[in-house]
Amino acid sequence: MDLQDMFKIAIRNLTNRKVRSWLTLIGIFAGIAAIVALVSLGQGLQGAVTSQFDSLGVDTLTIEGAGTNMGPPGTNAVGKLSDHDIYLIERLNGVSTVFGRYFKPNVVYFHGESEVVFLASAPFGKDSSVVQDVLDLNIADGYFISGEDTAKLTIGSKLKIGDETPTLGSKIIINDVQFRVAGILEKKGNPMFDKAILISEKSMEDVLGEDGNYSMIIVAAEPGADILQLRSSIERTLRKDRDQDVGAEDFVISSPQEMLDAFNEILTIVQILLVGVAAISLLVGSIGILNTMYTAVLERRKEIGIMKSIGATNEQVLGIFLIESGFLGLLGGVIGLILGILISKGVEWGVTVIYDINLLKAALPWWLLLGSLLFAFIIGSLAGTLPARQASLMDPVESLRK
């Protein structure tokens, strides 16, 4: 009896017990489906967030006033950021450009509809192309307003006010002052940009009452500059100017890479916990395979005795039962893999349709697909090892008696 014969016998035995085989598969494919879906969505989310942070550039630093960090940047901040800080920072070596930004939620009106919209300022005295490059913003229509533009706005591609969607040339009212839409940003996949309004720094101060205390300061480093060294220089400069001790600063400096690392660490922990929960289904599935194979050994004692009496060796009987259990695990893995892909793609589609954002993507790396199948096969084989060994050690005479 060669390997091909062993496979034929194993598959025939499984097909003769279709109901039991399918019931055994439930635990395996439920666990594999959960793991594939969770890891796929987790990897996709991680990739999407990484691309968002990459768009900010690894050569930028963000300075905010220390506070509760609740709400938009600068909200409830204790430390204040002003033009004086910008003056100090732009004199440092390694600084390419630096500018302050206001962020403020405010009620806006359009065609009788109202909405609370996130307003962000275009910095005064800075070339708009430089600001676009630093913030990685592109224009779909019109132009990017400057910090001196009055009565003009640049809006996100997905901005809606009530049920109305402003277009190029539309007139939007903010604090009883009329503004005209001069530009529309390309879709970025980030609600902070796609549903925001960009307004000039001068208008933020004149119309919205901002008093020169910025919500944040953006610092772009020169090409080749050491970002960590630049950060240390800024910290020392601001600390000295404010006469503050180390650890008692009223400002916080962060980089996209730091925020990305913190997010990845949290996401990895969450993924491990979720996969651990899904692994319980695999444990249940492996117990199901163990039970099925033990039952098969008891039911097929006479068949085992006949095979041994006509020359089948212990290794061949062991191989037949291991192939059966491994095939159960592999089949469960295939079904679970397909279900997992469908679930992850369904969630991706649902988020895109409902929330109109492309942030959540289902990633399907080769190692996840191949690893899930291999894992399912190993689980099945291990679960069938003890029953297979019991079958291989049966005495043919005793088996034929029963």
PyMOL commands that set and color helices and strands:
alter all, ss='L'
color gray80, all
select helices_A, chain A and resi 3-15+18-56+83-90+128-135+191-194+201-206+227-242+256-299+301-309+314-355+366-383+385-392+396-401
alter helices_A, ss='H'
color red, helices_A
select strands_A, chain A and resi 60-65+95-101+103-110+113-122+139-142+152-155+171-174+177-185+197-200+216-221+251-254
alter strands_A, ss='S'
color yellow, strands_A
deselect
rebuild
show_as cartoon
